[in-house]
């Protein structure tokens, strides 16, 4: 069964974008990241991608996903309104726009991923929805050595959770942290 892995690149003070909505400072090392063994391993482990509509729309040309996106696997985009024209696809990558909620998106992505991971790519709002619904198995947080001082936080008002460290990777300037969310059984206390 697929493991749902969610997280994002964050500044040391916990922001996924600055006060102007930019993510540029969090990807200053993007070319190094693209060539890294870390990303290659992540690509091999990923069987499907889950993302929010705003993240999907960040691509200058949606047809570019089929041509050059880092994850050549099915992509499931959670949205209220799918685009009028579907983007190009290839034999490995196609985009499904899911309009009936995060649970449906995770179910469809997990079916497509099989035994590989469902990797969440972006959207702070979608991230919070996934956490609140208890649909995340592991957190993957890549910390960049920058302080943004404001913007959108990755963790903001989320329920407390107990985490178990899975691994820590150093990738250029970033420190990639991976944690399993510990599901505890109810104690029976009233």
C-alpha positions as CSV (number, residue, x, y, z in Angstrom):
1,X,0.0,0.0,0.0
2,X,1.2,3.5,-0.9
3,X,2.7,5.7,1.8
4,X,1.6,9.4,1.6
5,X,4.6,11.7,2.1
6,X,3.8,15.4,2.6
7,X,6.0,18.4,3.3
8,X,7.8,21.2,1.6
9,X,10.9,23.2,1.4
10,X,10.9,25.7,4.3
11,X,13.0,28.6,5.6
12,X,14.6,28.0,9.0
13,X,11.8,30.1,10.5
14,X,9.2,27.8,8.9
15,X,7.9,29.6,5.9
16,X,7.1,28.0,2.5
17,X,6.9,31.4,0.7
18,X,7.8,34.9,1.7
19,X,5.5,37.8,2.3
20,X,5.4,38.6,-1.4
21,X,4.4,35.0,-2.3
22,X,7.8,34.1,-3.7
23,X,9.5,30.7,-3.2
24,X,12.7,31.7,-4.9
25,X,14.9,31.8,-1.8
26,X,13.8,28.2,-1.0
27,X,15.1,26.9,-4.4
28,X,18.3,28.9,-4.8
29,X,20.0,25.5,-5.1
30,X,17.5,24.0,-7.6
31,X,20.0,23.0,-10.2
32,X,22.2,21.2,-7.6
33,X,19.0,19.5,-6.2
34,X,18.0,18.3,-9.7
35,X,21.3,16.6,-10.2
36,X,21.4,15.0,-6.7
37,X,21.2,11.4,-5.7
38,X,18.6,12.5,-3.1
39,X,16.2,13.6,-5.8
40,X,16.9,10.5,-7.9
41,X,16.0,8.3,-5.0
42,X,12.8,10.4,-4.3
43,X,11.9,9.9,-8.0
44,X,12.4,6.2,-7.8
45,X,10.2,5.9,-4.6
46,X,7.4,8.1,-6.0
47,X,4.5,6.4,-7.8
48,X,2.1,9.3,-8.0
49,X,2.2,13.1,-7.2
50,X,-0.4,15.0,-5.3
51,X,-0.6,18.8,-5.6
52,X,-2.9,21.8,-5.2
53,X,-4.2,23.8,-8.1
54,X,-2.1,26.9,-7.3
55,X,1.1,24.8,-7.4
56,X,0.0,23.2,-10.6
57,X,-0.6,26.7,-12.1
58,X,3.0,27.8,-11.2
59,X,4.2,26.0,-14.3
60,X,4.6,28.5,-17.2
61,X,3.2,26.0,-19.6
62,X,1.1,23.0,-18.3
63,X,2.2,21.0,-21.3
64,X,5.7,21.1,-19.9
65,X,4.8,18.6,-17.2
66,X,4.8,15.8,-19.8
67,X,8.0,17.0,-21.4
68,X,10.3,17.8,-18.4
69,X,8.7,17.5,-15.0
70,X,11.0,15.9,-12.4
71,X,8.4,13.2,-11.4
72,X,7.3,11.3,-14.5
73,X,4.3,9.7,-12.8
74,X,0.6,10.4,-12.6
75,X,-0.2,13.8,-11.1
76,X,-3.4,14.3,-9.1
77,X,-4.4,18.0,-8.7
78,X,-7.0,18.9,-6.1
79,X,-9.2,21.8,-7.5
80,X,-12.7,23.2,-7.5
81,X,-12.5,23.8,-11.2
82,X,-10.4,21.8,-13.7
83,X,-9.0,23.7,-16.7
84,X,-11.0,23.7,-20.0
85,X,-8.1,22.0,-21.8
86,X,-6.2,19.0,-20.4
87,X,-2.4,19.3,-20.5
88,X,-0.3,17.0,-22.7
89,X,0.5,13.6,-21.3
90,X,2.9,10.7,-22.0
91,X,2.9,7.0,-21.2
92,X,4.1,7.7,-17.6
93,X,2.7,11.1,-16.7
94,X,-0.9,12.3,-17.0
95,X,-2.8,14.9,-14.9
96,X,-6.1,14.1,-13.2
97,X,-8.0,17.0,-11.8
98,X,-9.9,15.9,-8.6
99,X,-12.9,18.0,-7.7
100,X,-14.4,15.8,-5.0
101,X,-12.0,16.5,-2.1
102,X,-8.7,15.4,-0.6
103,X,-9.8,12.0,0.5
104,X,-10.7,11.1,-3.1
105,X,-7.4,12.6,-4.4
106,X,-5.4,10.5,-2.0
107,X,-7.4,7.3,-2.8
108,X,-6.9,7.8,-6.6
109,X,-3.2,8.7,-6.2
110,X,-2.6,5.7,-3.9
111,X,-4.2,3.4,-6.4
112,X,-2.0,4.8,-9.2
113,X,1.2,4.6,-7.0
114,X,0.7,0.9,-6.0
115,X,3.6,0.0,-3.6
116,X,5.4,3.3,-4.2
117,X,4.9,6.6,-2.4
118,X,2.4,9.3,-3.1
119,X,4.5,12.4,-2.9
120,X,2.8,15.7,-2.1
121,X,4.4,18.5,-4.0
122,X,2.8,21.7,-2.9
123,X,0.2,24.0,-1.6
124,X,0.1,25.0,2.0
125,X,-3.7,24.9,2.1
126,X,-3.8,21.4,0.7
127,X,-1.0,20.4,3.1
128,X,-3.1,21.5,6.1
129,X,-6.2,19.7,4.7
130,X,-4.2,16.5,4.3
131,X,-2.9,16.7,7.9
132,X,-6.3,17.6,9.4
133,X,-7.9,14.6,7.6
134,X,-5.2,12.2,8.9
135,X,-4.1,11.3,5.4
136,X,-0.4,11.9,5.8
137,X,1.9,8.9,6.8
138,X,5.3,10.7,6.7
139,X,6.5,14.3,6.7
140,X,9.3,15.4,4.4
141,X,10.6,18.9,5.3
142,X,13.6,20.4,3.5
143,X,15.1,23.2,5.5
144,X,16.9,26.0,3.7
145,X,19.4,28.2,5.5
146,X,17.4,31.4,5.1
147,X,15.1,33.4,7.4
148,X,12.2,34.8,5.5
149,X,10.7,36.7,8.4
150,X,7.1,36.3,7.2
151,X,4.9,34.8,4.6
152,X,3.0,31.5,4.6
153,X,4.0,28.9,7.3
154,X,4.1,25.2,6.6
155,X,2.9,24.3,10.1
156,X,0.3,26.8,11.3
157,X,-2.5,25.7,13.6
158,X,-2.1,22.0,12.8
159,X,-3.0,19.4,15.5
160,X,-0.2,18.2,17.7
161,X,1.5,15.0,16.5
162,X,4.2,12.5,17.7
163,X,6.8,11.9,15.1
164,X,9.5,9.3,14.6
165,X,12.6,10.2,12.7
166,X,13.1,8.2,9.6
167,X,16.2,9.9,8.2
168,X,18.2,13.1,7.6
169,X,19.9,13.9,4.3
170,X,22.2,16.8,3.5
171,X,21.6,18.0,0.0
172,X,23.7,21.0,-0.9
173,X,22.6,23.9,1.2
174,X,19.4,22.1,2.4
175,X,18.8,19.6,5.2
176,X,16.1,17.1,4.3
177,X,14.2,15.7,7.3
178,X,11.9,12.7,7.1
179,X,9.5,11.7,9.9
180,X,6.9,9.1,10.3
181,X,3.7,10.2,12.0
182,X,3.1,7.9,14.9
183,X,-0.6,6.8,15.1
184,X,-1.4,6.2,18.7
185,X,-4.3,4.0,19.9
186,X,-7.0,5.6,22.0
187,X,-6.3,5.3,25.7
188,X,-9.9,4.8,26.7
189,X,-9.7,7.7,29.2
190,X,-12.7,10.0,29.3
